[in-house]
């Protein structure tokens, strides 16, 4: 073999490795999307506005209970309702909606009983499953794919789709 043939083989091998890495990164992102789709508590075909409306209904019920028991005054209930309506706007994507849900109880601790279960479900069903998959990729020696998937999960930079069954009441 001469030097030119070695370079051609090296270039071919390099191109092959680049393609394999790109496929692994794409595959990792696709797996993360699939994990998100497996969120157990959500209904098939549910839209972000459906979840937003469910949370708004939970807030209304909570405010009625707190007003009836005297835990909050009318003015505080109005503030909380306005805060929820300003934070959870119609037409949000799931990504934006989950970011907004996480901020609902900032300065409104009364809403924690609504926010925490939704954030726990997100943590359990998306973040932890992505972490498990990253660990598996590392064990397999697929470090670039693991790093890419980990970065995507950390940034919540993934297209969420609703799957499963909605919670009622």
Backbone as CSV, one residue per row, in Angstrom:
resi,resn,N_x,N_y,N_z,CA_x,CA_y,CA_z,C_x,C_y,C_z
1,UNK,0.830,-1.178,0.000,0.000,0.000,0.000,0.877,1.244,0.000
2,UNK,0.468,2.182,-0.815,1.249,3.418,-0.820,0.579,4.463,0.081
3,UNK,1.215,5.575,0.210,0.759,6.636,1.102,-0.615,7.172,0.697
4,UNK,-0.846,7.311,-0.591,-2.131,7.813,-1.077,-3.277,6.876,-0.713
5,UNK,-3.086,5.586,-0.818,-4.117,4.610,-0.458,-4.400,4.659,1.044
6,UNK,-3.361,4.809,1.843,-3.548,4.932,3.296,-4.379,6.165,3.649
7,UNK,-4.105,7.284,2.990,-4.874,8.510,3.246,-6.333,8.316,2.859
8,UNK,-6.580,7.661,1.728,-7.944,7.418,1.285,-8.684,6.536,2.299
9,UNK,-8.008,5.524,2.802,-8.606,4.640,3.805,-8.858,5.413,5.099
10,UNK,-7.882,6.236,5.520,-8.043,7.049,6.729,-9.218,8.015,6.582
11,UNK,-9.337,8.662,5.417,-10.449,9.589,5.178,-11.778,8.846,5.177
12,UNK,-11.814,7.675,4.580,-13.043,6.883,4.557,-13.431,6.462,5.962
13,UNK,-12.456,6.030,6.741,-12.711,5.628,8.122,-13.191,6.817,8.937
14,UNK,-12.559,7.964,8.760,-12.968,9.175,9.470,-14.409,9.540,9.116
15,UNK,-14.750,9.525,7.825,-16.120,9.830,7.392,-17.109,8.838,7.997
16,UNK,-16.739,7.588,8.024,-17.596,6.563,8.609,-17.825,6.851,10.098
17,UNK,-16.771,7.182,10.828,-16.893,7.474,12.254,-17.764,8.709,12.511
18,UNK,-17.621,9.726,11.672,-18.447,10.926,11.811,-19.912,10.567,11.600
19,UNK,-20.194,9.770,10.589,-21.576,9.362,10.319,-22.124,8.553,11.492
20,UNK,-21.329,7.631,12.027,-21.765,6.824,13.168,-22.079,7.730,14.365
21,UNK,-21.215,8.702,14.627,-21.453,9.629,15.750,-22.730,10.433,15.539
22,UNK,-22.947,10.922,14.334,-24.169,11.680,14.054,-25.414,10.820,14.236
23,UNK,-25.346,9.574,13.798,-26.473,8.658,13.965,-26.730,8.419,15.448
24,UNK,-25.658,8.232,16.233,-25.824,8.000,17.671,-26.441,9.216,18.364
25,UNK,-26.012,10.414,17.993,-26.577,11.625,18.582,-28.053,11.733,18.219
26,UNK,-28.363,11.508,16.951,-29.763,11.556,16.512,-30.580,10.513,17.269
27,UNK,-30.044,9.318,17.388,-30.736,8.233,18.083,-30.984,8.607,19.546
28,UNK,-30.005,9.210,20.176,-30.145,9.609,21.578,-31.251,10.633,21.755
29,UNK,-31.320,11.586,20.865,-32.365,12.597,20.942,-33.726,11.947,20.717
30,UNK,-33.790,11.034,19.761,-35.045,10.333,19.506,-35.478,9.514,20.731
31,UNK,-34.524,8.889,21.409,-34.855,8.115,22.601,-35.390,9.039,23.687
32,UNK,-34.806,10.213,23.844,-35.300,11.169,24.833,-36.734,11.576,24.504
33,UNK,-37.017,11.803,23.242,-38.378,12.153,22.831,-39.324,11.001,23.165
34,UNK,-38.902,9.771,22.924,-39.734,8.618,23.250,-39.985,8.509,24.752
35,UNK,-38.956,8.809,25.552,-39.136,8.780,27.004,-40.178,9.797,27.444
36,UNK,-40.118,10.956,26.843,-41.085,11.994,27.177,-42.493,11.530,26.825
37,UNK,-42.619,10.843,25.713,-43.935,10.373,25.275,-44.515,9.323,26.204
38,UNK,-43.689,8.714,27.039,-44.157,7.649,27.916,-44.625,8.146,29.273
39,UNK,-44.803,9.422,29.413,-45.253,9.949,30.699,-46.573,9.294,31.058
40,UNK,-46.565,8.566,32.158,-47.648,7.639,32.469,-48.980,8.293,32.814
41,UNK,-48.979,9.497,33.320,-50.227,10.054,33.839,-51.005,10.884,32.835
42,UNK,-50.597,10.908,31.614,-51.188,11.851,30.677,-52.066,11.172,29.658
43,UNK,-53.025,11.881,29.138,-53.949,11.271,28.186,-53.446,11.431,26.760
44,UNK,-53.725,10.419,25.974,-53.328,10.416,24.572,-54.034,11.578,23.883
45,UNK,-53.270,12.334,23.139,-53.839,13.445,22.392,-54.064,14.706,23.199
46,UNK,-53.695,14.730,24.448,-53.893,15.923,25.264,-53.003,17.039,24.728
47,UNK,-53.519,18.223,24.744,-52.800,19.388,24.235,-52.358,20.246,25.424
48,UNK,-51.370,21.111,25.205,-50.919,21.975,26.294,-52.062,22.786,26.918
49,UNK,-52.985,23.257,26.083,-54.098,24.032,26.627,-55.006,23.185,27.516
50,UNK,-55.076,21.883,27.243,-55.859,20.997,28.116,-55.232,20.937,29.509
51,UNK,-53.911,20.800,29.563,-53.218,20.786,30.852,-53.348,22.139,31.543
52,UNK,-53.197,23.215,30.777,-53.333,24.557,31.348,-54.723,24.721,31.972
53,UNK,-55.761,24.301,31.257,-57.121,24.419,31.775,-57.327,23.547,33.012
54,UNK,-56.710,22.368,33.027,-56.810,21.492,34.199,-56.187,22.162,35.418
55,UNK,-55.040,22.787,35.235,-54.371,23.473,36.343,-55.192,24.678,36.789
56,UNK,-55.736,25.420,35.845,-56.575,26.565,36.212,-57.786,26.110,37.024
57,UNK,-58.373,24.999,36.649,-59.500,24.456,37.406,-59.066,24.058,38.817
58,UNK,-57.895,23.435,38.929,-57.378,23.076,40.250,-57.164,24.333,41.105
59,UNK,-56.688,25.392,40.487,-56.476,26.648,41.216,-57.813,27.212,41.693
60,UNK,-58.817,27.196,40.826,-60.138,27.690,41.217,-60.669,26.906,42.423
61,UNK,-60.567,25.585,42.366,-61.039,24.754,43.478,-60.253,25.058,44.758
62,UNK,-58.940,25.200,44.632,-58.109,25.515,45.791,-58.496,26.863,46.399
63,UNK,-58.688,27.855,45.534,-59.044,29.186,46.033,-60.411,29.169,46.703
64,UNK,-61.366,28.437,46.154,-62.685,28.330,46.791,-62.565,27.707,48.183
65,UNK,-61.765,26.653,48.297,-61.573,26.001,49.601,-60.929,26.953,50.602
66,UNK,-59.893,27.659,50.164,-59.162,28.550,51.071,-60.014,29.757,51.470
67,UNK,-60.836,30.240,50.547,-61.746,31.343,50.883,-62.811,30.875,51.869
68,UNK,-63.359,29.688,51.637,-64.400,29.162,52.515,-63.881,28.905,53.927
69,UNK,-62.624,28.471,54.028,-62.056,28.183,55.348,-61.457,29.426,56.010
70,UNK,-61.400,30.524,55.271,-60.846,31.758,55.826,-59.330,31.815,55.812
71,UNK,-58.681,30.887,55.105,-57.214,30.881,55.047,-56.649,32.044,54.244
72,UNK,-57.427,32.536,53.263,-56.998,33.695,52.482,-58.170,34.658,52.348
73,UNK,-57.843,35.902,52.027,-58.864,36.936,51.823,-59.176,37.052,50.333
74,UNK,-60.250,37.756,50.034,-60.659,37.956,48.641,-59.544,38.590,47.805
75,UNK,-58.879,39.565,48.380,-57.826,40.270,47.621,-56.674,39.317,47.265
76,UNK,-56.312,38.437,48.186,-55.239,37.473,47.904,-55.690,36.473,46.842
77,UNK,-56.940,36.032,46.910,-57.463,35.110,45.908,-57.437,35.764,44.524
78,UNK,-57.778,37.039,44.467,-57.736,37.766,43.195,-56.307,37.865,42.675
79,UNK,-55.356,38.145,43.574,-53.946,38.222,43.174,-53.476,36.887,42.614
80,UNK,-53.799,35.803,43.314,-53.373,34.476,42.872,-53.997,34.119,41.525
81,UNK,-55.268,34.405,41.366,-55.946,34.108,40.104,-55.320,34.905,38.959
82,UNK,-55.057,36.181,39.198,-54.432,37.016,38.166,-53.035,36.500,37.822
83,UNK,-52.302,36.090,38.833,-50.944,35.545,38.627,-50.998,34.289,37.755
84,UNK,-51.929,33.393,38.055,-52.055,32.156,37.279,-52.433,32.471,35.840
85,UNK,-53.410,33.352,35.653,-53.848,33.693,34.297,-52.753,34.408,33.498
86,UNK,-51.926,35.194,34.177,-50.830,35.888,33.485,-49.679,34.934,33.155
87,UNK,-49.498,33.911,33.985,-48.376,32.985,33.798,-48.705,31.877,32.814
88,UNK,-49.897,31.332,32.915,-50.327,30.232,32.041,-51.224,30.802,30.951
89,UNK,-50.630,31.127,29.825,-51.392,31.751,28.741,-51.777,30.715,27.688
90,UNK,-52.928,30.888,27.063,-53.343,29.955,26.006,-52.318,29.922,24.864
91,UNK,-52.191,28.743,24.274,-51.319,28.597,23.114,-49.862,28.280,23.427
92,UNK,-49.527,28.063,24.690,-48.146,27.735,25.051,-47.808,26.325,24.566
93,UNK,-46.537,26.095,24.281,-46.072,24.736,23.998,-45.916,24.014,25.332
94,UNK,-45.787,22.676,25.291,-45.564,21.944,26.540,-44.282,22.410,27.217
95,UNK,-43.253,22.690,26.424,-41.980,23.132,27.004,-42.172,24.421,27.791
96,UNK,-42.817,25.404,27.162,-43.059,26.689,27.836,-44.026,26.528,29.005
97,UNK,-45.014,25.666,28.833,-45.991,25.443,29.893,-45.327,24.869,31.135
98,UNK,-44.443,23.883,30.951,-43.781,23.305,32.126,-42.842,24.298,32.796
99,UNK,-42.198,25.133,32.015,-41.373,26.179,32.628,-42.253,27.125,33.444
100,UNK,-43.419,27.458,32.907,-44.341,28.355,33.599,-44.931,27.697,34.847
101,UNK,-45.278,26.418,34.747,-45.832,25.708,35.911,-44.838,25.755,37.061
102,UNK,-43.564,25.555,36.756,-42.532,25.582,37.785,-42.393,26.927,38.472
103,UNK,-42.852,27.993,37.817,-42.743,29.337,38.392,-44.028,29.800,39.081
104,UNK,-45.086,29.018,38.972,-46.375,29.447,39.530,-46.320,29.733,41.026
105,UNK,-45.578,28.927,41.768,-45.574,29.117,43.218,-44.468,30.054,43.699
106,UNK,-43.741,30.684,42.775,-42.774,31.714,43.165,-43.559,32.912,43.693
107,UNK,-43.460,33.176,44.961,-44.200,34.277,45.567,-45.665,33.952,45.803
108,UNK,-46.046,32.708,45.568,-47.431,32.293,45.792,-47.410,30.878,46.351
109,UNK,-46.917,30.756,47.568,-46.723,29.436,48.176,-48.028,28.647,48.291
110,UNK,-49.154,29.341,48.265,-50.441,28.649,48.331,-50.627,27.687,47.144
111,UNK,-49.940,27.965,46.044,-50.099,27.157,44.828,-49.164,25.944,44.780
112,UNK,-48.317,25.798,45.776,-47.361,24.682,45.793,-48.051,23.322,45.733
113,UNK,-49.217,23.210,46.353,-49.923,21.926,46.351,-50.367,21.534,44.942
114,UNK,-50.452,22.488,44.055,-50.802,22.202,42.657,-49.539,22.016,41.825
115,UNK,-48.544,22.847,42.059,-47.319,22.830,41.252,-46.486,21.575,41.506
116,UNK,-46.292,21.225,42.765,-45.372,20.134,43.100,-45.714,18.801,42.444
117,UNK,-46.959,18.359,42.431,-47.236,17.079,41.762,-46.886,17.088,40.270
118,UNK,-47.137,18.209,39.607,-46.804,18.292,38.177,-45.290,18.270,37.960
119,UNK,-44.558,18.953,38.808,-43.107,18.982,38.668,-42.494,17.637,39.059
120,UNK,-43.084,16.968,40.051,-42.628,15.625,40.430,-42.813,14.643,39.276
121,UNK,-43.976,14.704,38.628,-44.225,13.837,37.478,-43.213,14.097,36.370
122,UNK,-42.925,15.358,36.113,-41.946,15.712,35.081,-40.573,15.158,35.451
123,UNK,-40.179,15.362,36.691,-38.875,14.873,37.163,-38.799,13.358,37.046
124,UNK,-39.842,12.672,37.501,-39.849,11.207,37.502,-39.874,10.632,36.093
125,UNK,-40.700,11.187,35.254,-40.943,10.589,33.960,-40.047,11.085,32.841
126,UNK,-39.471,12.240,32.971,-38.621,12.759,31.907,-37.164,12.797,32.360
127,UNK,-36.880,13.562,33.389,-35.507,13.783,33.801,-34.825,12.493,34.247
128,UNK,-35.473,11.710,35.111,-34.849,10.490,35.615,-34.654,9.449,34.512
129,UNK,-35.621,9.329,33.601,-35.469,8.373,32.512,-34.353,8.809,31.564
130,UNK,-34.231,10.098,31.323,-33.134,10.591,30.488,-31.795,10.313,31.162
131,UNK,-31.713,10.524,32.478,-30.488,10.252,33.221,-30.113,8.777,33.129
132,UNK,-31.089,7.903,33.260,-30.841,6.458,33.124,-30.286,6.141,31.736
133,UNK,-30.862,6.750,30.717,-30.392,6.494,29.360,-28.974,7.041,29.154
134,UNK,-28.676,8.194,29.736,-27.316,8.748,29.650,-26.322,7.779,30.294
135,UNK,-26.678,7.240,31.455,-25.796,6.262,32.114,-25.561,5.041,31.226
136,UNK,-26.636,4.557,30.591,-26.501,3.405,29.691,-25.565,3.717,28.534
137,UNK,-25.692,4.914,27.966,-24.809,5.306,26.862,-23.355,5.367,27.320
138,UNK,-23.123,5.862,28.525,-21.755,5.937,29.049,-21.192,4.530,29.239
139,UNK,-22.003,3.624,29.790,-21.559,2.234,29.957,-21.201,1.592,28.622
140,UNK,-21.897,1.994,27.569,-21.638,1.457,26.237,-20.472,2.160,25.548
141,UNK,-19.911,3.162,26.194,-18.786,3.885,25.626,-19.189,4.954,24.626
142,UNK,-20.455,5.304,24.585,-20.949,6.305,23.640,-20.988,7.670,24.335
143,UNK,-19.793,8.195,24.582,-19.653,9.395,25.396,-20.231,10.639,24.735
144,UNK,-20.016,10.799,23.434,-20.545,11.974,22.742,-22.069,11.959,22.757
145,UNK,-22.657,10.803,22.496,-24.113,10.687,22.505,-24.657,10.952,23.907
146,UNK,-23.956,10.447,24.924,-24.372,10.669,26.308,-24.295,12.151,26.669
147,UNK,-23.224,12.808,26.247,-23.063,14.233,26.542,-24.147,15.057,25.849
148,UNK,-24.445,14.720,24.621,-25.476,15.445,23.884,-26.838,15.256,24.525
149,UNK,-27.172,14.018,24.863,-28.453,13.733,25.491,-28.544,14.415,26.855
150,UNK,-27.474,14.369,27.628,-27.458,15.021,28.937,-27.654,16.524,28.824
151,UNK,-27.004,17.121,27.842,-27.154,18.563,27.639,-28.580,18.910,27.238
152,UNK,-29.155,18.100,26.364,-30.549,18.333,25.948,-31.493,18.222,27.146
153,UNK,-31.295,17.202,27.948,-32.165,17.002,29.113,-31.994,18.135,30.118
154,UNK,-30.747,18.575,30.338,-30.490,19.641,31.306,-31.126,20.957,30.877
155,UNK,-31.149,21.195,29.576,-31.727,22.436,29.065,-33.222,22.326,28.814
156,UNK,-33.774,21.135,29.034,-35.173,20.871,28.681,-35.413,21.214,27.225
157,UNK,-34.412,20.930,26.402,-34.428,21.278,24.990,-34.913,20.093,24.168
158,UNK,-36.154,19.700,24.410,-36.720,18.564,23.705,-38.180,18.847,23.445
159,UNK,-38.667,18.427,22.333,-40.075,18.631,21.976,-40.924,17.647,22.760
160,UNK,-41.783,18.150,23.633,-42.637,17.296,24.446,-43.944,17.015,23.726
161,UNK,-44.397,15.781,23.813,-45.698,15.394,23.302,-46.437,14.686,24.407
162,UNK,-47.709,14.915,24.475,-48.531,14.419,25.563,-48.930,12.975,25.308
163,UNK,-48.746,12.111,26.290,-49.128,10.701,26.193,-49.649,10.259,27.545
164,UNK,-50.456,9.210,27.583,-50.879,8.619,28.843,-52.309,8.955,29.188
165,UNK,-52.521,9.308,30.467,-53.874,9.548,30.958,-53.891,10.766,31.846
166,UNK,-54.860,11.618,31.679,-54.961,12.828,32.496,-55.424,12.488,33.899
167,UNK,-54.972,13.289,34.827,-55.429,13.147,36.209,-56.718,13.942,36.348
168,UNK,-57.623,13.414,37.103,-58.854,14.174,37.361,-58.971,14.423,38.850
169,UNK,-59.410,15.651,39.169,-59.650,16.011,40.564,-58.461,15.985,41.319
